[in-house]
Amino acid sequence: MNLTAKQLRKVALKLGYRIKEGKKHLLVYGELGLVTTIPRGRIKPGTLAAILAQMGISKDELANLL
């Protein structure tokens, strides 16, 4: 998958996460605090896999949310 930070931001908001925007990263917060960070721009495959694991969703679920 070739995704950007903007697309992942929309997915995180759909899942009920809060987003705080920094200069180089988006900070994703859940009920218990910081869940993950999303770097701005294009997301590399390994980074995407780590972000999805930290958010608790699979690539199939991500595809359905886009």
N, C-alpha and C positions, 0 to 999 in steps of 0.2 A: 504494500500500500504506500502511496505517495501522499502524505498528509502535511498540512501546515498547522501552526499553533492556533490559528483562528478556527480551523475546523475542530481541533481537539477541545478548544474553549467552549464551543457550542455543545459538544457532547457532554462535557463536564457539567455545564449548566443544566442540560436536560436530565442528568442523573441526580441533580440536587446539590451539587458542590458549589461552594462560593469561590470566586476568583478575585485575587488581588494582582494588579498589574505592576510589575517592576520594569526597569529599562530593558533588561535582557531576557527575563523569564516571566512566565505567568505562574503565580503561586496558587495551588489548588488546595482549598481547605474543606474538611469534613466536620462532623460534629465534635470529634476529639482533637482537632487541630490540623496541622499541615499534613496533607496526604502525599503530594508530589509536586514537582516543578516541571513546567513545560518550557523548553527554550523557544524563543521566537524564530520564525522562519520555517524551513523544511525540516521535518523530523526524520532522522535516520531509522532504519529498521530495528536495530538493537535498542535504541532509545525508546522507540514506540512500544516495543515489547515490555520494557521495564515500566513505562508509564501505565500501560494497560494492567499489568500485574499489580501495581500499587493501587490502582483504582478498582481492582477486582472485577474486570470485565475481559471477555475474550475478543478475538478479532472478528468472530461472527457477530457478536453482540454490537461491536463497534460499527460494522457494516450496516446493521439494521438501524442504528441511531443516526447515521449520516444522511 
